[in-house]
Amino acid sequence: MSVRGTRVGQHLQLPIAGVTPPPTEDAGQRLFPTGNFRSYRPVYRDKMPPCNNACPTGEQIQKYLDFVKHDRYLDGYLTIMEDNPMPSVTGRVCYHPCESACNRGEHDEPIGIRGVERFLGDYGLALPENPIKATLPPLNGTTVAIVGSGPAGLACAYHLRRLGYASVIFEALSRPGGMLAGGIPHWHLPEEILDAEIAKLLSLGGIEIRCGVRIGTDLSWADLTAHHAVFLGLGQDVGRRLPADGADARGVVGALEFLREVGFNRPVQVGRRVLVIGGGNTASDAARSAIRIGGGSATIVSLEGPDELLIVAEDLEQAKDEGVGFATNTACVRVLTKDGTSSGAVRGAVLCRARLAKDETGAVVPQLEPGTEYEVECDTVLVAIGQVQHLDWLPSHLVERGLIKSSDYGMVDSTPATPATPATADTPATAGTPATAGTPATPGTPAAAGTPATAGTPATPRTQACVFAGGDVVRGPSMVVDALGDGKRAAHNIDAVLRGQTLQPDAPVEVMPYEGLNAAYFRHAPRIEAPLTAPADRRRGQRIEVTLAYSAEQAVAESDRCMSCGVCNGCDNCYIVCPDVSVIRDARVNGHYSIRTTYCKGCLVCVQECPTGCLEKVPEMDFDEPEAVTRMETAFAPYDGAHAEQSAFTRQLIEDQIAEYDAQRRRAMPPKANGATGARS
């Protein structure tokens, strides 16, 4: 009902009843704020989507899916590059923990996030110019030393560059990429894709990779810690030996070493009957590669049972489709040779029924079943029972059980370095050959101690390097995306330490559960699976990619399945269903919606009809804005304790009207005569 221009009759002109609101919305609401009826108010507050929370790099998955479904591919690519420097790589090899966490899985099927990620990554590689360059700050003159050019090292270098730091990466192998180049087969990750991603990083400037430099041989710990900061991301690229008789026979090869030789395009010989010892992803990759190269058969021998295999489900299914055999709950107890010597050529192996068990220390050990031994024929044995890293060049107190010890922030207690100017980036550092003292720091050269601090440089000279570590050398064997996340975290922590800041834990987040969504608004739609090359075709060659890419139409359709958990997606439901027209917006974009609290009565229809759960009800008592409608203390209160109060303007208006009413009454009363007593006649 409108009260604009209302004329109040004389008989109704009681205090306040005769006050006619001015003919404007704002002033009218100051007089009669319908928001006074509210005990709860709706509030827009984004939550953390479970996919974002599960991604070790912290990718803003919901955000780039929203861009893709609106055909905004460049915005989606730039969004993913804020957290992940190589989406074309992770879009092929990531084991997608985000999809396991996806709320859509409780509705029908998880979203194919990895397929969309690959689509965006390949889109970015095809751009004629690298759009990230325009977003970078100038170099600040400080260079960080990085050991290892695998995913952890590359991610650290990338995020350091985004913060203004240069970096020099020391890589022991002959080409960059670490385990990406020497551990993942071409049919899983084509080398031209990896090379293009690395070239894209190098094109940013301020990132240098020196291959063929091994720490402990070509570079010492003291040389490293002469830099202001160091990141150790050297991975674990040495396979464990088979603890069985005959392990030195010709034809017994480490699976990691086998995959590295294949990845570096070196000539590799493998028999037609291959046993692969191990139950993880490396065993699967080795077996599938052996079939492609040798043209024969491959059988995975694992202590793990069928339900205990550590092979990712989709890779396990693909391996079976390609003809890989499995001998689960089985151990290899001896390798047999043709001439009976320990160094002869492999002719077979003795296997035994076994299972995984734990000893008194909790370590996993095989438990063999006596009397179940049997022989099998084979001519090659690939060993994939774990991996390590040689860390004898590190101070011993920094190593524990073959891993580098670090804090919760990834920081390593470094041994104080002898004060000296770090080696320049143009000449490989060698022990005892520091650069000339006082040499000005340039991009690619670590800043000398005592260089005046500027934005992004150390606040005070450091006599001890800050050292961080991440990836497999800290975690043990893990996912590529874990290493990328460690590199990102290390870059930001290095920046914080060099600025003299105290490292802080991540702020807690509220992850949006499926129960918090209004699932009735999401129609059921089947997941679009990434296309696969036929098993018979992909077995024929090592360079035939197995998993293929989404088309643009498929990427858009799959992105459109996203429920935008906990994040406003501009659906306009709140704008449409509000009975008081209390929701306003200037664009259908997250952050552009607001509530007119002077109108909103707190019916919470908008909260009930929000599909994504980004709207929530909050008690009115939680707010204390001076201009807001708060508690009511007059007869206007709909009930005792209503969470609203008339504004000071209205209260003053009432008092003024009462005062004016009293004054009018006094003026209208006739004066009394002084001393009048009333005479009698």
Buried (B, 14 or more C-beta within 10 A) or exposed (E): EEEEEEEEEEEEEEBBEBBBBEEEEEEBBBBBBBBBBBBBBBBBEBBBBBBBBBBBBBBBBBBBBBBBBBEBBEBBBBBBBBBBBBBBBBBBBBBBBBBEBBBBBEBEBBBBBBBBBBBBBBBBBEEEEBEBEEEBEEBBBBBBBBBBBBBBBBBBBBBBBBBBBBBBBBBBBEBBBBBBBBBBBBBBBBBEBBBBBBEBBBEBBBBBBBBEBBBEEBBBBBBBBBBBBBBBBBBBBBBBBBEBBBBBBBBBBBBBBBBBBBBBEEEBEBBBBBBBBBBBBBBBBBBBBBBBBBEBBBBBBBBBEEEEBBBBEBBBEBBEBBBBBBBBBBBBBBBBBBEEEEEBBBBBBBBBBBBBEEEEEEEEEBEBEEEEBEEBEBBBBBBBBBBBBBBEEBEEEBBEEBBBBBEEBBBBEBBEBEBBBBBBBEEBBEEEEBBEEEBEBBBBBBBBBEBEBEEBBBEEBBEEBBBBBBBBBBBBBBBBBBBBBBBBBBBBBBBBBBBEEEEEEEEEEEBBBBEBBBBEEBEEBEBBBBEBBEBEEBBEEBEBBBBEBBEEEBBBBBBBBBBBBBBBBBBEBBBEBBEBEBBEBEEEEBEEBEBBBBBBBBBBBBBEBBBBBBBBBBEBEEBEEEEBBBBBEEEBBEEEEBBBBBBEEBEEBBEEBEEEBEEEEEEEEEEEEEEEEEEEE
